[in-house]
Amino acid sequence: MRTTYDEVDDVLVLHLSDKPITRECSQDWNTHVSYAEDGTIVEVVILEASKQGAWPLLRSRAA
């Protein structure tokens, strides 16, 4: 798995596989899932990731 985040556009992409994408589906306006021919998920794209609480992936809390 590879994760990329574009801070300027606030877009988070979770790359799960290097298989070719054959189908894409929007789960809602800001979450898009891409699938391989065999039905496995290739990548997930989240728009406005930090605003939606998806970025940063790990939050540290002050003690």
PQR file of N, CA, C, O and H, with PARSE charges and radii, in Angstrom:
ATOM      1  N   MET A   1       0.844  -1.175   0.000 -0.4000 1.5000
ATOM      2  CA  MET A   1       0.000   0.000   0.000 -0.0000 2.0000
ATOM      3  C   MET A   1       0.889   1.237   0.000  0.5500 1.7000
ATOM      4  O   MET A   1       1.919   1.293   0.672 -0.5500 1.4000
ATOM      5  N   ARG A   2       0.457   2.221  -0.773 -0.4000 1.5000
ATOM      6  CA  ARG A   2       1.181   3.488  -0.850 -0.0000 2.0000
ATOM      7  C   ARG A   2       0.157   4.611  -0.653  0.5500 1.7000
ATOM      8  O   ARG A   2      -0.935   4.564  -1.218 -0.5500 1.4000
ATOM      9  H   ARG A   2      -0.380   2.176  -1.319  0.4000 1.0000
ATOM     10  N   THR A   3       0.503   5.591   0.125 -0.4000 1.5000
ATOM     11  CA  THR A   3      -0.384   6.716   0.392 -0.0000 2.0000
ATOM     12  C   THR A   3       0.258   7.990  -0.103  0.5500 1.7000
ATOM     13  O   THR A   3       1.431   8.248   0.168 -0.5500 1.4000
ATOM     14  H   THR A   3       1.390   5.630   0.584  0.4000 1.0000
ATOM     15  N   THR A   4      -0.516   8.800  -0.840 -0.4000 1.5000
ATOM     16  CA  THR A   4      -0.032  10.117  -1.253 -0.0000 2.0000
ATOM     17  C   THR A   4      -1.060  11.158  -0.837  0.5500 1.7000
ATOM     18  O   THR A   4      -2.264  10.904  -0.846 -0.5500 1.4000
ATOM     19  H   THR A   4      -1.468   8.591  -1.061  0.4000 1.0000
ATOM     20  N   TYR A   5      -0.562  12.327  -0.476 -0.4000 1.5000
ATOM     21  CA  TYR A   5      -1.439  13.418  -0.081 -0.0000 2.0000
ATOM     22  C   TYR A   5      -0.984  14.689  -0.771  0.5500 1.7000
ATOM     23  O   TYR A   5       0.188  15.058  -0.693 -0.5500 1.4000
ATOM     24  H   TYR A   5       0.417  12.533  -0.469  0.4000 1.0000
ATOM     25  N   ASP A   6      -1.900  15.355  -1.442 -0.4000 1.5000
ATOM     26  CA  ASP A   6      -1.633  16.628  -2.100 -0.0000 2.0000
ATOM     27  C   ASP A   6      -2.171  17.729  -1.194  0.5500 1.7000
ATOM     28  O   ASP A   6      -3.381  17.937  -1.102 -0.5500 1.4000
ATOM     29  H   ASP A   6      -2.852  15.056  -1.506  0.4000 1.0000
ATOM     30  N   GLU A   7      -1.262  18.429  -0.528 -0.4000 1.5000
ATOM     31  CA  GLU A   7      -1.651  19.442   0.449 -0.0000 2.0000
ATOM     32  C   GLU A   7      -2.350  20.627  -0.207  0.5500 1.7000
ATOM     33  O   GLU A   7      -3.268  21.200   0.379 -0.5500 1.4000
ATOM     34  H   GLU A   7      -0.279  18.261  -0.602  0.4000 1.0000
ATOM     35  N   VAL A   8      -1.934  21.000  -1.404 -0.4000 1.5000
ATOM     36  CA  VAL A   8      -2.537  22.142  -2.100 -0.0000 2.0000
ATOM     37  C   VAL A   8      -4.002  21.872  -2.418  0.5500 1.7000
ATOM     38  O   VAL A   8      -4.857  22.724  -2.177 -0.5500 1.4000
ATOM     39  H   VAL A   8      -1.188  20.534  -1.880  0.4000 1.0000
ATOM     40  N   ASP A   9      -4.297  20.689  -2.959 -0.4000 1.5000
ATOM     41  CA  ASP A   9      -5.667  20.339  -3.341 -0.0000 2.0000
ATOM     42  C   ASP A   9      -6.422  19.587  -2.250  0.5500 1.7000
ATOM     43  O   ASP A   9      -7.620  19.339  -2.392 -0.5500 1.4000
ATOM     44  H   ASP A   9      -3.602  19.997  -3.154  0.4000 1.0000
ATOM     45  N   ASP A  10      -5.742  19.219  -1.164 -0.4000 1.5000
ATOM     46  CA  ASP A  10      -6.327  18.467  -0.049 -0.0000 2.0000
ATOM     47  C   ASP A  10      -6.944  17.147  -0.528  0.5500 1.7000
ATOM     48  O   ASP A  10      -8.094  16.827  -0.227 -0.5500 1.4000
ATOM     49  H   ASP A  10      -4.770  19.420  -1.049  0.4000 1.0000
ATOM     50  N   VAL A  11      -6.134  16.393  -1.288 -0.4000 1.5000
ATOM     51  CA  VAL A  11      -6.578  15.115  -1.850 -0.0000 2.0000
ATOM     52  C   VAL A  11      -5.691  13.999  -1.315  0.5500 1.7000
ATOM     53  O   VAL A  11      -4.465  14.064  -1.416 -0.5500 1.4000
ATOM     54  H   VAL A  11      -5.200  16.652  -1.533  0.4000 1.0000
ATOM     55  N   LEU A  12      -6.318  12.977  -0.745 -0.4000 1.5000
ATOM     56  CA  LEU A  12      -5.626  11.799  -0.241 -0.0000 2.0000
ATOM     57  C   LEU A  12      -5.899  10.640  -1.182  0.5500 1.7000
ATOM     58  O   LEU A  12      -7.049  10.374  -1.532 -0.5500 1.4000
ATOM     59  H   LEU A  12      -7.313  12.923  -0.663  0.4000 1.0000
ATOM     60  N   VAL A  13      -4.826   9.940  -1.599 -0.4000 1.5000
ATOM     61  CA  VAL A  13      -4.972   8.773  -2.467 -0.0000 2.0000
ATOM     62  C   VAL A  13      -4.326   7.585  -1.782  0.5500 1.7000
ATOM     63  O   VAL A  13      -3.144   7.622  -1.440 -0.5500 1.4000
ATOM     64  H   VAL A  13      -3.892  10.156  -1.314  0.4000 1.0000
ATOM     65  N   LEU A  14      -5.106   6.527  -1.582 -0.4000 1.5000
ATOM     66  CA  LEU A  14      -4.612   5.270  -1.019 -0.0000 2.0000
ATOM     67  C   LEU A  14      -4.466   4.282  -2.168  0.5500 1.7000
ATOM     68  O   LEU A  14      -5.459   3.803  -2.716 -0.5500 1.4000
ATOM     69  H   LEU A  14      -6.066   6.497  -1.860  0.4000 1.0000
ATOM     70  N   HIS A  15      -3.212   3.979  -2.533 -0.4000 1.5000
ATOM     71  CA  HIS A  15      -2.930   3.036  -3.616 -0.0000 2.0000
ATOM     72  C   HIS A  15      -2.783   1.650  -3.003  0.5500 1.7000
ATOM     73  O   HIS A  15      -1.852   1.406  -2.235 -0.5500 1.4000
ATOM     74  H   HIS A  15      -2.406   4.369  -2.088  0.4000 1.0000
ATOM     75  N   LEU A  16      -3.679   0.758  -3.330 -0.4000 1.5000
ATOM     76  CA  LEU A  16      -3.679  -0.570  -2.728 -0.0000 2.0000
ATOM     77  C   LEU A  16      -3.075  -1.634  -3.636  0.5500 1.7000
ATOM     78  O   LEU A  16      -2.664  -2.695  -3.167 -0.5500 1.4000
ATOM     79  H   LEU A  16      -4.435   0.957  -3.954  0.4000 1.0000
ATOM     80  N   SER A  17      -3.023  -1.351  -4.942 -0.4000 1.5000
ATOM     81  CA  SER A  17      -2.572  -2.345  -5.899 -0.0000 2.0000
ATOM     82  C   SER A  17      -2.045  -1.652  -7.151  0.5500 1.7000
ATOM     83  O   SER A  17      -2.404  -0.510  -7.439 -0.5500 1.4000
ATOM     84  H   SER A  17      -3.357  -0.489  -5.323  0.4000 1.0000
ATOM     85  N   ASP A  18      -1.187  -2.358  -7.894 -0.4000 1.5000
ATOM     86  CA  ASP A  18      -0.689  -1.840  -9.169 -0.0000 2.0000
ATOM     87  C   ASP A  18      -1.463  -2.406 -10.357  0.5500 1.7000
ATOM     88  O   ASP A  18      -1.070  -2.213 -11.507 -0.5500 1.4000
ATOM     89  H   ASP A  18      -0.895  -3.285  -7.661  0.4000 1.0000
ATOM     90  N   LYS A  19      -2.564  -3.104 -10.078 -0.4000 1.5000
ATOM     91  CA  LYS A  19      -3.379  -3.657 -11.158 -0.0000 2.0000
ATOM     92  C   LYS A  19      -4.001  -2.515 -11.963  0.5500 1.7000
ATOM     93  O   LYS A  19      -4.227  -1.430 -11.427 -0.5500 1.4000
ATOM     94  H   LYS A  19      -2.884  -3.261  -9.144  0.4000 1.0000
ATOM     95  N   PRO A  20      -4.278  -2.755 -13.246 -0.5600 1.5000
ATOM     96  CA  PRO A  20      -4.943  -1.724 -14.050  0.2800 2.0000
ATOM     97  C   PRO A  20      -6.367  -1.455 -13.550  0.5500 1.7000
ATOM     98  O   PRO A  20      -7.088  -2.378 -13.171 -0.5500 1.4000
ATOM     99  N   ILE A  21      -6.750  -0.199 -13.558 -0.4000 1.5000
ATOM    100  CA  ILE A  21      -8.099   0.195 -13.157 -0.0000 2.0000
ATOM    101  C   ILE A  21      -9.047  -0.039 -14.320  0.5500 1.7000
ATOM    102  O   ILE A  21      -8.798   0.408 -15.440 -0.5500 1.4000
ATOM    103  H   ILE A  21      -6.164   0.550 -13.866  0.4000 1.0000
ATOM    104  N   THR A  22     -10.142  -0.747 -14.045 -0.4000 1.5000
ATOM    105  CA  THR A  22     -11.130  -1.007 -15.098 -0.0000 2.0000
ATOM    106  C   THR A  22     -12.488  -0.373 -14.802  0.5500 1.7000
ATOM    107  O   THR A  22     -13.329  -0.244 -15.692 -0.5500 1.4000
ATOM    108  H   THR A  22     -10.344  -1.111 -13.136  0.4000 1.0000
ATOM    109  N   ARG A  23     -12.698   0.024 -13.532 -0.4000 1.5000
ATOM    110  CA  ARG A  23     -13.987   0.610 -13.165 -0.0000 2.0000
ATOM    111  C   ARG A  23     -13.787   1.556 -11.994  0.5500 1.7000
ATOM    112  O   ARG A  23     -13.011   1.277 -11.080 -0.5500 1.4000
ATOM    113  H   ARG A  23     -12.016  -0.081 -12.809  0.4000 1.0000
ATOM    114  N   GLU A  24     -14.492   2.674 -12.031 -0.4000 1.5000
ATOM    115  CA  GLU A  24     -14.452   3.629 -10.931 -0.0000 2.0000
ATOM    116  C   GLU A  24     -15.867   3.913 -10.461  0.5500 1.7000
ATOM    117  O   GLU A  24     -16.810   3.935 -11.252 -0.5500 1.4000
ATOM    118  H   GLU A  24     -15.123   2.901 -12.773  0.4000 1.0000
ATOM    119  N   CYS A  25     -16.000   4.131  -9.161 -0.4000 1.5000
ATOM    120  CA  CYS A  25     -17.322   4.336  -8.578 -0.0000 2.0000
ATOM    121  C   CYS A  25     -17.214   5.416  -7.498  0.5500 1.7000
ATOM    122  O   CYS A  25     -16.295   5.390  -6.679 -0.5500 1.4000
ATOM    123  H   CYS A  25     -15.235   4.114  -8.518  0.4000 1.0000
ATOM    124  N   SER A  26     -18.149   6.358  -7.500 -0.4000 1.5000
ATOM    125  CA  SER A  26     -18.197   7.378  -6.456 -0.0000 2.0000
ATOM    126  C   SER A  26     -19.094   6.883  -5.329  0.5500 1.7000
ATOM    127  O   SER A  26     -20.263   6.560  -5.544 -0.5500 1.4000
ATOM    128  H   SER A  26     -18.896   6.378  -8.165  0.4000 1.0000
ATOM    129  N   GLN A  27     -18.533   6.828  -4.131 -0.4000 1.5000
ATOM    130  CA  GLN A  27     -19.311   6.419  -2.962 -0.0000 2.0000
ATOM    131  C   GLN A  27     -20.176   7.571  -2.478  0.5500 1.7000
ATOM    132  O   GLN A  27     -21.295   7.370  -2.005 -0.5500 1.4000
ATOM    133  H   GLN A  27     -17.584   7.090  -3.956  0.4000 1.0000
ATOM    134  N   ASP A  28     -19.650   8.769  -2.602 -0.4000 1.5000
ATOM    135  CA  ASP A  28     -20.364  10.013  -2.347 -0.0000 2.0000
ATOM    136  C   ASP A  28     -19.571  11.090  -3.067  0.5500 1.7000
ATOM    137  O   ASP A  28     -18.686  10.756  -3.854 -0.5500 1.4000
ATOM    138  H   ASP A  28     -18.742   8.932  -2.987  0.4000 1.0000
ATOM    139  N   TRP A  29     -19.845  12.350  -2.836 -0.4000 1.5000
ATOM    140  CA  TRP A  29     -19.203  13.392  -3.627 -0.0000 2.0000
ATOM    141  C   TRP A  29     -17.689  13.476  -3.407  0.5500 1.7000
ATOM    142  O   TRP A  29     -16.974  13.973  -4.277 -0.5500 1.4000
ATOM    143  H   TRP A  29     -20.565  12.621  -2.197  0.4000 1.0000
ATOM    144  N   ASN A  30     -17.193  13.006  -2.275 -0.4000 1.5000
ATOM    145  CA  ASN A  30     -15.763  13.173  -2.005 -0.0000 2.0000
ATOM    146  C   ASN A  30     -14.975  11.869  -1.891  0.5500 1.7000
ATOM    147  O   ASN A  30     -13.772  11.916  -1.637 -0.5500 1.4000
ATOM    148  H   ASN A  30     -17.774  12.602  -1.568  0.4000 1.0000
ATOM    149  N   THR A  31     -15.597  10.729  -2.065 -0.4000 1.5000
ATOM    150  CA  THR A  31     -14.895   9.448  -1.959 -0.0000 2.0000
ATOM    151  C   THR A  31     -15.112   8.641  -3.227  0.5500 1.7000
ATOM    152  O   THR A  31     -16.243   8.337  -3.608 -0.5500 1.4000
ATOM    153  H   THR A  31     -16.575  10.691  -2.272  0.4000 1.0000
ATOM    154  N   HIS A  32     -13.990   8.297  -3.880 -0.4000 1.5000
ATOM    155  CA  HIS A  32     -14.038   7.583  -5.152 -0.0000 2.0000
ATOM    156  C   HIS A  32     -13.187   6.316  -5.054  0.5500 1.7000
ATOM    157  O   HIS A  32     -12.052   6.356  -4.578 -0.5500 1.4000
ATOM    158  H   HIS A  32     -13.071   8.544  -3.571  0.4000 1.0000
ATOM    159  N   VAL A  33     -13.742   5.202  -5.504 -0.4000 1.5000
ATOM    160  CA  VAL A  33     -13.056   3.914  -5.415 -0.0000 2.0000
ATOM    161  C   VAL A  33     -12.825   3.381  -6.826  0.5500 1.7000
ATOM    162  O   VAL A  33     -13.730   3.384  -7.660 -0.5500 1.4000
ATOM    163  H   VAL A  33     -14.663   5.170  -5.890  0.4000 1.0000
ATOM    164  N   SER A  34     -11.602   2.922  -7.077 -0.4000 1.5000
ATOM    165  CA  SER A  34     -11.251   2.337  -8.377 -0.0000 2.0000
ATOM    166  C   SER A  34     -11.019   0.842  -8.201  0.5500 1.7000
ATOM    167  O   SER A  34     -10.392   0.407  -7.235 -0.5500 1.4000
ATOM    168  H   SER A  34     -10.867   2.919  -6.399  0.4000 1.0000
ATOM    169  N   TYR A  35     -11.536   0.057  -9.154 -0.4000 1.5000
ATOM    170  CA  TYR A  35     -11.487  -1.402  -9.070 -0.0000 2.0000
ATOM    171  C   TYR A  35     -10.709  -1.995 -10.250  0.5500 1.7000
ATOM    172  O   TYR A  35     -10.668  -1.421 -11.338 -0.5500 1.4000
ATOM    173  H   TYR A  35     -12.046   0.410  -9.938  0.4000 1.0000
ATOM    174  N   ALA A  36     -10.098  -3.148 -10.011 -0.4000 1.5000
ATOM    175  CA  ALA A  36      -9.465  -3.944 -11.061 -0.0000 2.0000
ATOM    176  C   ALA A  36     -10.523  -4.835 -11.696  0.5500 1.7000
ATOM    177  O   ALA A  36     -11.648  -4.920 -11.202 -0.5500 1.4000
ATOM    178  H   ALA A  36     -10.130  -3.615  -9.127  0.4000 1.0000
ATOM    179  N   GLU A  37     -10.171  -5.487 -12.771 -0.4000 1.5000
ATOM    180  CA  GLU A  37     -11.105  -6.368 -13.471 -0.0000 2.0000
ATOM    181  C   GLU A  37     -11.628  -7.489 -12.580  0.5500 1.7000
ATOM    182  O   GLU A  37     -12.770  -7.924 -12.729 -0.5500 1.4000
ATOM    183  H   GLU A  37      -9.258  -5.418 -13.173  0.4000 1.0000
ATOM    184  N   ASP A  38     -10.782  -7.965 -11.639 -0.4000 1.5000
ATOM    185  CA  ASP A  38     -11.199  -9.065 -10.763 -0.0000 2.0000
ATOM    186  C   ASP A  38     -12.042  -8.603  -9.570  0.5500 1.7000
ATOM    187  O   ASP A  38     -12.406  -9.417  -8.722 -0.5500 1.4000
ATOM    188  H   ASP A  38      -9.854  -7.612 -11.518  0.4000 1.0000
ATOM    189  N   GLY A  39     -12.353  -7.307  -9.498 -0.4000 1.5000
ATOM    190  CA  GLY A  39     -13.198  -6.784  -8.438 -0.0000 2.0000
ATOM    191  C   GLY A  39     -12.471  -6.279  -7.211  0.5500 1.7000
ATOM    192  O   GLY A  39     -13.099  -5.747  -6.296 -0.5500 1.4000
ATOM    193  H   GLY A  39     -12.057  -6.646 -10.188  0.4000 1.0000
ATOM    194  N   THR A  40     -11.146  -6.438  -7.175 -0.4000 1.5000
ATOM    195  CA  THR A  40     -10.389  -5.930  -6.033 -0.0000 2.0000
ATOM    196  C   THR A  40     -10.218  -4.418  -6.145  0.5500 1.7000
ATOM    197  O   THR A  40     -10.202  -3.861  -7.243 -0.5500 1.4000
ATOM    198  H   THR A  40     -10.636  -6.870  -7.919  0.4000 1.0000
ATOM    199  N   ILE A  41     -10.093  -3.773  -5.006 -0.4000 1.5000
ATOM    200  CA  ILE A  41      -9.918  -2.320  -4.982 -0.0000 2.0000
ATOM    201  C   ILE A  41      -8.471  -1.990  -5.303  0.5500 1.7000
ATOM    202  O   ILE A  41      -7.547  -2.549  -4.712 -0.5500 1.4000
ATOM    203  H   ILE A  41     -10.106  -4.225  -4.114  0.4000 1.0000
ATOM    204  N   VAL A  42      -8.284  -1.068  -6.252 -0.4000 1.5000
ATOM    205  CA  VAL A  42      -6.951  -0.628  -6.656 -0.0000 2.0000
ATOM    206  C   VAL A  42      -6.561   0.633  -5.894  0.5500 1.7000
ATOM    207  O   VAL A  42      -5.444   0.729  -5.387 -0.5500 1.4000
ATOM    208  H   VAL A  42      -9.034  -0.613  -6.732  0.4000 1.0000
ATOM    209  N   GLU A  43      -7.475   1.605  -5.807 -0.4000 1.5000
ATOM    210  CA  GLU A  43      -7.171   2.822  -5.061 -0.0000 2.0000
ATOM    211  C   GLU A  43      -8.449   3.493  -4.573  0.5500 1.7000
ATOM    212  O   GLU A  43      -9.538   3.293  -5.111 -0.5500 1.4000
ATOM    213  H   GLU A  43      -8.383   1.527  -6.219  0.4000 1.0000
ATOM    214  N   VAL A  44      -8.265   4.295  -3.532 -0.4000 1.5000
ATOM    215  CA  VAL A  44      -9.346   5.093  -2.977 -0.0000 2.0000
ATOM    216  C   VAL A  44      -8.875   6.537  -2.970  0.5500 1.7000
ATOM    217  O   VAL A  44      -7.780   6.834  -2.491 -0.5500 1.4000
ATOM    218  H   VAL A  44      -7.381   4.458  -3.095  0.4000 1.0000
ATOM    219  N   VAL A  45      -9.700   7.439  -3.500 -0.4000 1.5000
ATOM    220  CA  VAL A  45      -9.375   8.864  -3.551 -0.0000 2.0000
ATOM    221  C   VAL A  45     -10.375   9.602  -2.668  0.5500 1.7000
ATOM    222  O   VAL A  45     -11.587   9.430  -2.799 -0.5500 1.4000
ATOM    223  H   VAL A  45     -10.589   7.198  -3.889  0.4000 1.0000
ATOM    224  N   ILE A  46      -9.841  10.432  -1.760 -0.4000 1.5000
ATOM    225  CA  ILE A  46     -10.695  11.210  -0.863 -0.0000 2.0000
ATOM    226  C   ILE A  46     -10.410  12.688  -1.093  0.5500 1.7000
ATOM    227  O   ILE A  46      -9.301  13.166  -0.857 -0.5500 1.4000
ATOM    228  H   ILE A  46      -8.856  10.572  -1.654  0.4000 1.0000
ATOM    229  N   LEU A  47     -11.436  13.405  -1.559 -0.4000 1.5000
ATOM    230  CA  LEU A  47     -11.333  14.846  -1.773 -0.0000 2.0000
ATOM    231  C   LEU A  47     -11.597  15.562  -0.458  0.5500 1.7000
ATOM    232  O   LEU A  47     -12.351  15.072   0.383 -0.5500 1.4000
ATOM    233  H   LEU A  47     -12.337  13.017  -1.751  0.4000 1.0000
ATOM    234  N   GLU A  48     -10.974  16.727  -0.282 -0.4000 1.5000
ATOM    235  CA  GLU A  48     -11.065  17.493   0.966 -0.0000 2.0000
ATOM    236  C   GLU A  48     -10.749  16.603   2.161  0.5500 1.7000
ATOM    237  O   GLU A  48     -11.482  16.581   3.149 -0.5500 1.4000
ATOM    238  H   GLU A  48     -10.362  17.125  -0.965  0.4000 1.0000
ATOM    239  N   ALA A  49      -9.648  15.871   2.052 -0.4000 1.5000
ATOM    240  CA  ALA A  49      -9.291  14.849   3.043 -0.0000 2.0000
ATOM    241  C   ALA A  49      -9.135  15.402   4.457  0.5500 1.7000
ATOM    242  O   ALA A  49      -9.665  14.818   5.403 -0.5500 1.4000
ATOM    243  H   ALA A  49      -9.053  15.889   1.249  0.4000 1.0000
ATOM    244  N   SER A  50      -8.422  16.509   4.621 -0.4000 1.5000
ATOM    245  CA  SER A  50      -8.228  17.021   5.983 -0.0000 2.0000
ATOM    246  C   SER A  50      -9.524  17.593   6.539  0.5500 1.7000
ATOM    247  O   SER A  50      -9.795  17.469   7.734 -0.5500 1.4000
ATOM    248  H   SER A  50      -7.991  16.983   3.853  0.4000 1.0000
ATOM    249  N   LYS A  51     -10.320  18.212   5.692 -0.4000 1.5000
ATOM    250  CA  LYS A  51     -11.604  18.759   6.124 -0.0000 2.0000
ATOM    251  C   LYS A  51     -12.556  17.637   6.551  0.5500 1.7000
ATOM    252  O   LYS A  51     -13.363  17.823   7.461 -0.5500 1.4000
ATOM    253  H   LYS A  51     -10.101  18.313   4.721  0.4000 1.0000
ATOM    254  N   GLN A  52     -12.464  16.469   5.892 -0.4000 1.5000
ATOM    255  CA  GLN A  52     -13.314  15.325   6.197 -0.0000 2.0000
ATOM    256  C   GLN A  52     -12.780  14.494   7.366  0.5500 1.7000
ATOM    257  O   GLN A  52     -13.454  13.571   7.824 -0.5500 1.4000
ATOM    258  H   GLN A  52     -11.808  16.319   5.152  0.4000 1.0000
ATOM    259  N   GLY A  53     -11.568  14.815   7.856 -0.4000 1.5000
ATOM    260  CA  GLY A  53     -10.980  14.080   8.970 -0.0000 2.0000
ATOM    261  C   GLY A  53     -10.192  12.846   8.553  0.5500 1.7000
ATOM    262  O   GLY A  53      -9.819  12.033   9.399 -0.5500 1.4000
ATOM    263  H   GLY A  53     -11.020  15.565   7.484  0.4000 1.0000
ATOM    264  N   ALA A  54      -9.936  12.701   7.258 -0.4000 1.5000
ATOM    265  CA  ALA A  54      -9.187  11.540   6.771 -0.0000 2.0000
ATOM    266  C   ALA A  54      -7.683  11.769   6.744  0.5500 1.7000
ATOM    267  O   ALA A  54      -6.923  10.818   6.561 -0.5500 1.4000
ATOM    268  H   ALA A  54     -10.239  13.362   6.571  0.4000 1.0000
ATOM    269  N   TRP A  55      -7.236  13.010   6.921 -0.4000 1.5000
ATOM    270  CA  TRP A  55      -5.809  13.322   6.923 -0.0000 2.0000
ATOM    271  C   TRP A  55      -5.536  14.312   8.022  0.5500 1.7000
ATOM    272  O   TRP A  55      -6.310  15.260   8.155 -0.5500 1.4000
ATOM    273  H   TRP A  55      -7.853  13.783   7.070  0.4000 1.0000
ATOM    274  N   PRO A  56      -4.516  14.173   8.809 -0.5600 1.5000
ATOM    275  CA  PRO A  56      -3.534  13.099   8.754  0.2800 2.0000
ATOM    276  C   PRO A  56      -4.129  11.781   9.233  0.5500 1.7000
ATOM    277  O   PRO A  56      -5.081  11.753  10.014 -0.5500 1.4000
ATOM    278  N   LEU A  57      -3.544  10.687   8.742 -0.4000 1.5000
ATOM    279  CA  LEU A  57      -4.058   9.364   9.091 -0.0000 2.0000
ATOM    280  C   LEU A  57      -3.900   9.059  10.572  0.5500 1.7000
ATOM    281  O   LEU A  57      -4.782   8.454  11.183 -0.5500 1.4000
ATOM    282  H   LEU A  57      -2.771  10.710   8.108  0.4000 1.0000
ATOM    283  N   LEU A  58      -2.791   9.471  11.146 -0.4000 1.5000
ATOM    284  CA  LEU A  58      -2.534   9.247  12.570 -0.0000 2.0000
ATOM    285  C   LEU A  58      -2.426  10.593  13.265  0.5500 1.7000
ATOM    286  O   LEU A  58      -1.653  11.457  12.851 -0.5500 1.4000
ATOM    287  H   LEU A  58      -2.074   9.963  10.650  0.4000 1.0000
ATOM    288  N   ARG A  59      -3.187  10.761  14.298 -0.4000 1.5000
ATOM    289  CA  ARG A  59      -3.119  12.004  15.071 -0.0000 2.0000
ATOM    290  C   ARG A  59      -2.480  11.704  16.419  0.5500 1.7000
ATOM    291  O   ARG A  59      -2.843  10.740  17.093 -0.5500 1.4000
ATOM    292  H   ARG A  59      -3.815  10.059  14.634  0.4000 1.0000
ATOM    293  N   SER A  60      -1.536  12.531  16.798 -0.4000 1.5000
ATOM    294  CA  SER A  60      -0.937  12.357  18.116 -0.0000 2.0000
ATOM    295  C   SER A  60      -1.598  13.315  19.088  0.5500 1.7000
ATOM    296  O   SER A  60      -1.969  14.430  18.722 -0.5500 1.4000
ATOM    297  H   SER A  60      -1.241  13.315  16.251  0.4000 1.0000
ATOM    298  N   ARG A  61      -1.740  12.884  20.302 -0.4000 1.5000
ATOM    299  CA  ARG A  61      -2.363  13.711  21.318 -0.0000 2.0000
ATOM    300  C   ARG A  61      -1.321  14.125  22.344  0.5500 1.7000
ATOM    301  O   ARG A  61      -0.465  13.335  22.742 -0.5500 1.4000
ATOM    302  H   ARG A  61      -1.439  11.978  20.600  0.4000 1.0000
ATOM    303  N   ALA A  62      -1.412  15.364  22.757 -0.4000 1.5000
ATOM    304  CA  ALA A  62      -0.498  15.863  23.781 -0.0000 2.0000
ATOM    305  C   ALA A  62      -0.845  15.209  25.113  0.5500 1.7000
ATOM    306  O   ALA A  62      -2.017  15.030  25.443 -0.5500 1.4000
ATOM    307  H   ALA A  62      -2.107  16.006  22.434  0.4000 1.0000
ATOM    308  N   ALA A  63       0.174  14.860  25.863 -0.4000 1.5000
ATOM    309  CA  ALA A  63      -0.049  14.198  27.153 -0.0000 2.0000
ATOM    310  C   ALA A  63      -0.389  15.194  28.227  0.5500 1.7000
ATOM    311  O   ALA A  63      -0.608  14.812  29.376 -0.5500 1.4000
ATOM    312  H   ALA A  63       1.126  15.006  25.595  0.4000 1.0000
TER
END
